């Protein structure tokens, strides 16, 4: 090769790099400050699941013992996967739809999987935000609509703790009073009606364990308000008594199901119904808010998160202080924290802990890649990873104290055990807490604060979800960047229209179906593939060098062998085991006692498999095209060359790194030079770097672009 040509090529390359420096990022946009990105990441990771899902899993799977696998999973899969996604997003300045195309072209199907799964998650997540808007508006009244049982939507099983306590106090004067059918009564006509229909009021189901360890539900009759005797029949009930505890329905529960959602009995088309106007308007408002906050991209959303990411902590601290001072709060905290050591032997506990870490940190959702893609090249992602990961988990842990203090108080008020009032998901956020605020001083204020907190928790997570979709579209078709306002408007309008079925009476069933199938298996699979690509295709050593090039943190080479154990073995193995357990133990999805029909589960499987199977499908198509465009000699060497080229990162992958290197912000230990037709990264001879040699580089320690 002619040295003069080499020199000329190098000079032209350097001049071109200097000319283009910052050009692409200016077009895509950048965070206006480091705190914008950090708060956006924290807001995206800390979402609605921190308020209800973690505390519920903690008490269900061993109390304090659950914290052991939880924090181990944080170390094994949480921090490594979180850092990986921030790293590839910041290094390439590409969103999840295009980043895999440049990282390893044959895996570009991961971008489609990410896009589709995010689209489904964004649909139902914004519906939950619409619920919070509905409740927020409903809270602006001196008398909350779920405060008592005197509403049109309440039925005979509605239970008011205030009226019940008043009835108990009145028994000191009139001993035969009972609380049933929403009233405190000793009317003989009411007693006669109850005794003539004992099965309606006092018959229920209870669990019975068989000799093989399985449980079946059998009939039982309440012989008093707390005990349902499987050996009793209605002849053993000689006098009416209070409505049984397990048949009591709070007004807040009936408000959600009968007034807000107007919940149908199934997901079947004949029961599904038409959109409810109140929920439809709230859904429209939710999408309008998203549109206004994202209309200028990250420059607008980056400022909104200063409020949405910090306000929930203010409310959470206030709720925590108030909650721990409630009567019975100690019982809830005791139930939350006391470890059940035998649970550590249950593989499901470890599975749930790993899953909670995975979804709590929002790993593999594409949002982290999107947010970090707008970073400046030398942002300290190592610091941000530790802050967000630890902050997220400590938020969940702290929220547990507030949640279970409240549940302990409710259990004390109603006369139940804590486990009988603790419910999962929406039950905790839209039933238990609304019920609590009715028994606090200034219930309207507490209700407004709580639902405003839920609204902001959901909003900044939805920012990242929709921004991920937008980034995918704009990175795939850069010509649309000049028309981003119209793109944002189109995405939000389409999201509203497609999301309308979830505003129907059967929408709650559809929402849970999407949550179960669109967000679980696809995200786990995407996370697994990311680890495989980085560790075994792109090269773990290249990955570590990329992190050092961005952060200049030399200690990364000291912990490099330790990190290798996670990235190359433990992290992918744990996620693979979770997927295998989940598929091997699959059962038709159900909501409460309602088992979804086969066709509904089939739709769920279709959604999940479209995301997952798109990766191998696109891989086969891509390799086929490469073969078709080649010499088609069908030799072993040809297939090796095709595979090598299909797993080789493109020049675009390192474009941002090259521009940074030509600026004063580049890492001084690396340089990029033109050699022949390739631009290569190499360490400078005086860099002083130590550690493992990068096997992905040539003998001169270079990496082909």
N, C-alpha and C positions, 0 to 999 in steps of 0.2 A: 504493500500500500504506500502511496506517495505521501511523504511527511508534510509537504506543502499543502496538499489537499486535506490532510487530517487537520492541520493547523487552521486552514481556512474554514473547514466544516465546524470546528470547535468555536471559532470566533463568531461565525454566523449564528450558531446555535445560542451562544451566550447573549448576543445582541437581540435575537428573537425572544429569548427568555425575559430579558430586561424590558423589552417593549410590551410584552404581554402580561407583565407582572400585575396581578390583582385584577386583570381584565374580566375573567370569568366570574370571580366571586362578586365583583361589583355588579355584574349582570344578575346573578342569582340572589344577591343580598347577603349581608353579614349581620350578626348581632352587634348592636351599638355599644354593648359593654359585656364584660365577662359575667356580671351578675345576672344579666338577661338570660344567658344560657343556663346558668346554675339553677336559677329559680324555675325556669321552664322545665328542666330535667326533674327537679324535685316535685314540681306540680304534676308532671306526667306520671312519675312513679308513685307518688302519694295520691291515691284516688279513693273512690267510694269503698273499695275492698278493704282498705285499712280500718275503716270504721266498723264494718260488720263481719267480714269474712275471717280475719285473723283471730279475733277473740272467740268466735264460734268454734273454729277448728281447734283452738287451744284447749277449751274445756271439753270438747268432744273426744279428743285424742290424747288424754292423759294429763290435762292441766299443766303444771309446771314441767312435767316430763317432756311435753311437746317442745319446750324451748330448746332442749338438747339437740334433737335432729334439725330443728328450725335454724339455729345458728350455725350448725355444721353445714347445712345445705347452703347457707349464705356464703360460707367460705369455699365450698366445693363447686357450686354452679353459679351462685348469684354474682359475686364480684368478678370472677373470670369472664362470664358471658357479658356482663354489663360493660366491662372495660373493652372487650372485643368489639362490641357494637359502636361505642364511642370512638374507638380507634379507627375502624374502617371508614366511618362516616367523615371524621375530621381529616383523615389522611387523603381521601379521594375527593372530598367536596362533592360527593354524589349521594342522591337519595337511594333508598332500598331497591327501587325498580331498576335502576341502571348500574348500581355499584357492583353487582355480581357479574354483569356483562364484562366489565373491565378487570375485575379481580380474577375470574376464571370463567371464560365465556361459555363453557359447556354447562355451567350451573346457572345460567341466566334465568331459568324457570323459577328460581327462588324469588326473583323480583315479582313475577306474576303471582306466586303464592302469597307473598307479603301484601301485595296490592289488594287481592280479592278478600283475604281474611280480614284486613283492616277495614275494607268497605262494609262488610257484614257487621263487624264490631261497632263501627261508627254509627250504623243504623240504629242498633238497639241501645247503645250508650246514650245517644241523644234523646231517646224516648224516656230513659230514666231521668235525664236532666229535665225533660218536660214534666215529669211527675213532680220534681222538686219545685218547679215554677208554679204548678197548680197548687201545691200545698202552701207555697210562700204567699200567694195571693189570698188563699183561704184563711191564712193566719191573721190578716189585717181586720180583725173583728174583736170586740170585747168578749164575745162568747164563742169559743172555738167550736166548729161544727161537729167535732167528735168528742165533745166534753161530757155529754150525757147520753142516755138511751131514749130521749124523747124526740127522735127524728123519724122521718118517714122511712128511711132506709133500715132502721133497726128492727130486728125480729124479736121473738119471745125469748131467745137465748142470750140477748144482750145483757151484759152485767156491768153495773155501775158500782165501783168500789165505795163511792161517797154515799150513795143510797143504801148500799148494803151495811155500811158501818152505822148509819143512822138507824137502820132497822134493828141491828144488834143492840144498840143503846136503848131503844124503845122496849126491848124485851124485859127490861127491868121492871116495867110497869105492866106490860101485856105479854105474858110468857109464850103464848101460842102463835106469835107472829112468825112468818117465814118470808124469805125473799125469793120470788119466782115470777117469771113472766114480766120482768121489769118493774115489779111493784112489791111493796112490803104489805102483806095482807094476812088476815085471819078470817076472811069471808067464807062462810060455810059453802056457798055455791061454788067458789073457786076450788075449795078443798074437794068437793064432790067431783068436779070436772077432772081434777088431777088424778084422783084415785080410780076413776073410770078409764083412765088412759095412762097407766103406770109405765108401760113400755116406751111410750113417746118421751116421757120426762126422765125416766131413770134407767133405761136400758142402754148399754154401750158395748164396746169391744175392749178386750184386754189381751195382752200377749201371754202365751203359754209356751214354755220351753220343752221340747220333746227330748227323748233320751239320746238322740243323735246330735243334739246341740242346736238344732234349728228351732225357729220360733214360728208359731201360727197364731192367728187372731181368733179368739173365741168370744161368744156372747157372755155378758155379765150383767148383774143388776146392782145398782147402788143401794146399800142398806143404810147409808148415811151420806152426807154431802161429800165425803172424801174417799170412801172405800167402795170399789166395785167388785163384788163377790162373784166369781165364776160359778160357784156352787149354789147360788141363790136363784130364786125365781120371784115373780111378782107377788106371790102369796105371802112372802116374808116382809113385804112393805105394808105396815099396818097404819101408818099415818104419813101425811105429806111432810117434806122437809125442804130446806133450801136447795136451789138449783145446784147440781153436782159440779165440782170444781172443773172437771175435764170437759164439761158441756158449756161452760161459761165462755162467751165471746165478748171481747172488749168492743166498745163503740168505735175505737180507732181501727180495729180489724175490719169491722163491718163498713166503716166509712171508706176504707181503701177498696174493698172487694165489691161492695154494693153501690157506692155512690161515685167514687172516682173512676174505677175500672169497669164497673157494671159487669163484673166477670161472668163469662158464660160457663157452662158446665163441662165443655170440652173444646178441643181444637177442630172438631169436625166442621166441614163447610156449612152445614145446616144450623150450627150453633154459633158460628163465628161472628155474625152481625155486621153492622156498618159502623163507620167512624163516629166516635162520640165527639160532639162539637167542642166541648170544653178541653178535652185532651188534644184535639186537632189544633186548636188555637195555641195551646201551650207548646206543641211540637213546632208549629210555625214560628213562634217567638224564639224558641231555642235555636232554630236554624238561622233566623235573622241575626241573633246575637253572635253566633259563630261567624256569619258573613261579615258583620261590622268589625269584629275583632281581627279577622284575617285578611281584610280587604287590601291592606298594605303589606301583607306577608309578615315576616318575623319582626319587622320594625314596629308594627302595631301590637301584635300578640306579645312581643318581648316586654312591652311596658305594662300590658294588662296583668301579666303574671306577678308583678310587684304586689298587686292586691290579692289576686286569686290564690297565689301560693302561700301567702303569709296569713291572710285572714282566718283560714281554718285553724291555725295553731292558736290564735287568740281565743276563739270560741272553745276549742278543745281544752285549753287551760282553765277557762271559766267553768266549763262543764265538769272538769275533773275536780276542781276545788269544791263545787257545789255537790257533786255526786258522792264524794267520800264522806261528807258530813250527814248524809241521809240515814235514817234508821234502817238497819239491816244491810248497810253497805259492806260491813265486814264479812258477812256470810257470802256475798257475791265475790269479794276479793279472795277469800279463802278457797272457794270453789274454783276460782280462776287459776290460782297459783300452786295449790298443794299438789305435788307430783304423784302420779300413779306409775311407779317404776315398772310394773309388769307390762305397761303399754309399749315400752321400748323394744319388746320382743315381737311386736306386731309389725309386719312389713308395711301394712297400710299406713301406719303412723309416719314412717319415713317417706312413703310415697306422697302423702298429703303435705308434709313439711317441705319437700322438694318442690312440689307443685305450687305451694303458696309463695315460696321465694321467687320462683320463676315468674309468676303472674303479678306478684306484688311489685317487683322491680320493673315490670313491663318489658322484660327481655323478649326478643324475637318478634315484637310487634311492629318493628320498622320505625317506630317513633324516635328511638334513641339515635338511630343512624341519621334520620332526617334532621333532628335538632343539632347534632354534632357536625353535620355537613355544612352548616352555616358558621362554624367556628373559624377563627383565624388559625393558621397552620400550627403555630407554636403554643396554642392554649394547653394548659396543664391538665390533661384528662385524668392523670393518676390522682391528683388531688380531688378533682370533681367526682371521680368514681367513689372514693372513700366517703366523701361528704354525703353524697346522695344515697349510697347503699346503707350506710350506718344510720343516716337520718331517717330513711324510710322505715327500717326495721325498728328503730327506737320509737318512731311515731306509732307503729302498730302496737308495740308493747305498752306504751303509755295509754293509747286508746283503750286497751284491754282493761286497765284499771277503771277508767270512766264508765265503760260499758257495763262491766260486771258489778260495779257499785250500784248502778241504776237497776240492774236485774235483781240484785240482792234486795234492794228497796221494794221493788215490785212484788217479789216473792213474799216478803214480809207483810206487805199490804194485803195481798190476796189470800195468803195462807197456803201457798204452794212451795214446793222445793224449787231451788234455783234452776235446775235442769228442766223444769216444766214450763218456765217462762222464757227460756233462752231459745230463740229461733234463728234460722239462717237467713242470709240474704235480705230481701226486701222486708221480711217480717221484722227484722231488728230496726231498720231505718224508718219504715213507714207505719209500724204498728206499736212497737215497744216504746220508742222515744216520744211519739205523739201522745201516747197514753200517759207517759211520765209527766210531760209538761202541764197537763191538766191538773196535776196535784202539787204544783209548785206555785209560789207567789208570783204574780205577774205572768200568767201562762202565755199571754199573747206575745210578750217580749221574748220569752224563752223559745217559743215556737218559731218566731221570725229569725232569731239568731241561729237556731239549729238548721232550719231549711236553707238559710242563706249560706251556711257552712257547707251543706251537702251540694248546693248549687255550684259554689266555687270549686269544691273538690272535683266535681264532675267536669266543670268547664275547662280547666287547664289540661286535664287528660284528653278531652275531646279536641282541644286545640291541636295537640300533637298528632292525634289520629287523623284529623282532616288535613293537617299540613303534610302528613305523610302521603296521603292520596294526591294532594295538589303537587307536591314535589315530584312524585312519580310521573304525573302527566306532563309537567313542565320540563323535567329532565329528559323524558322520552321524546317530547316535541318542543325543543327550545324556542321555536318561532312563536309560541303562544305566550312567552314571558311578557311581551309588551302588552298583552291583553289579559293580564292576570285577573283584573277585576271581573271580567266576563267569565273567566274560568271558575273563579271562586263562586260567583253567582250561580253558574250552571251546576256545579257540584252540590251546592246547598239546596238548590231547587229540586234537583234530582233526588237528593237524600230525603227531602220532605215528602215527595210524592211516593217513593218506594217505601218509606217508613210509615205511611198512612195505615196499612193493615194492623200495625201494633197499637193504633189508637182505637181499634174495634174492641168489643167485649171479649173476643178470643185472643186479643193481642198479647196478653200476659203469657199465654201458652207459647206463642210464637217467639216472644222475647227470650224466654227460658230455653227454648230449643236452639236458637241462634247462639246464646251464651254457652251452651254445653258443647255444641259441635263446631262452631266457627272459631272459637278462641282457644280451645284446649289442644286438641291433637295437631292442628296446623302449626301453632306456635312452638310446641315441643319439637316437632319435626324440623322446623326452620332453625331452631336453636341447635339441634344436633348437627344439621348439615353445615351450619356456620363453623362449628368447632372442627368438623372433619376437614372442611376446605382450608381453614387457616392452619391447622396442625399438619396436615398430610398432603395437601395439594399446593397451596401457596408457600407453605414452609414456616414452621414455628420460628426458626431463626430469623427469617425475613421479617416476621411479625414483630419480634422483639427489637430488631433494628429500626423498624418503622416508629415504634413507640419512642425509642431513644432519639431518633431524628426529630420528632415533634417536641419532646419535653426536655431533652438534654439531661435527663435524670440517669446518671451513671450507675446508681444503685440497682437499676433494672437488670444489669448484667450479673450482679451478685445473687439475686433471687431467681435468675433465669432457670437454673436446674430445678428449683422447687416449683416454679410456675409450670415447667414442662410436665410435671406429674399430674397437674390439674388439666391443662389444655390437651395433652396427648393421651390421657388415660381416664382419670377419675370423672371429669366433667362430662365427656361424651358417654361414658359407661353408665353414669347415673341417669341421664336423660333417656338413654336407650332402654334401661330397665323400667323406668316409669312408663314409657310407651308400651312396652311388652306387657306389663302388669295391667295397664288400662285396657288393652285390647283383649287379653286373655280372660279378664274378669268382666267383660262387657255384658251388660244387661239392658233391656229396653229402657229408655229414659222415662222417668216419671216425676211428677210434680205433686208432692204430698202423697195421697193415695191414688191419684189419677195416673194410670199407665198410658203413655202415648201410643197411638195406633201404629201399626207397622209402616203405613205409608208416610207418617210424619217422621218416624225414625229413619226411614229410607231417604227422605229429603235431607235430614241431618247428615247422614253418611255421605250423601252426594256432595253437599257443601264442603265437608272435610276432605273428601277424596279429590275433589277438583283442585283444591289447594295443594294437597300432598303429591298426587300423581302428576301434576303439571311439571314437577321437577324432573323425574325420569323421562317423561314424554318429550319435553323440550330438549333434554340431553340427547335422546335418540335422534330426534329430527335434526338437531344441530350437527351431530356427527355424520348423519346421512348426507346432509348438504355439503359438508366438508369433503366427504368421499366422492360425491357426485362431481364436485368442481375440481377434483384432483385428477391425477393420471389414471386412476381406477385399475391399477395393476393387481390389486387384491393380494399384495405381498404382506408378510409380517412386518417388514420395515415401514411400509406405507401406513399401516394402521398405528404403528408406534409413533410415527411423525404426526399423524392426525391427532392422536391423543395428546401428544406433547404440546402441539400448538393450541389445542382446545382448553388446556389447563394453564396456559401462559398468560400472565397479566399483560394488559395493553399499555400503550404509552399514556393514555388518558388516566390510567390508575395513578401514575406518579406526576401528573401534570402540575398539581398544586404544590407538591414537594419541590419540583424543579423551579417553579416561580419563586417559592420561598428561599430556595438555595441561592438564587441570583439576587436576592435582596439582602439587606443587612440583618434580617430576622432568621436567616437560614442557620442550620446547625453547622458550626465551623469544623466539625469532625468529618463531614461528608462533602463530597463534591460530585457533580454530574458532568461528564465529558462525552464528546462525540467521538466514537471509534467506528469508522466505516459507516454502515447504515444504522447502527444502533447507538442509543444514548444510554450510558451506564452509570450506576452509582458506585462510588468507591470510597473507601476510607482514606483519609489523608495519612501520610506516613508518620506525621507527628501527633496523631490524635490521642495516643496513649490509651486506647481502648483495650480492654482485656476480656476474656471470656471465651465461649465456644465459637469456633469458626463457623460461619454461615455456609452450610452445605449447599444452599441454593445459589451461592455465588461461584464464580470461577476461581481458578488458582490464584488470580490476582485480587481476589476478594471483591468481585464486581457482580452486580445483578443486572441481567438484561431486562430492559423494559418490555 
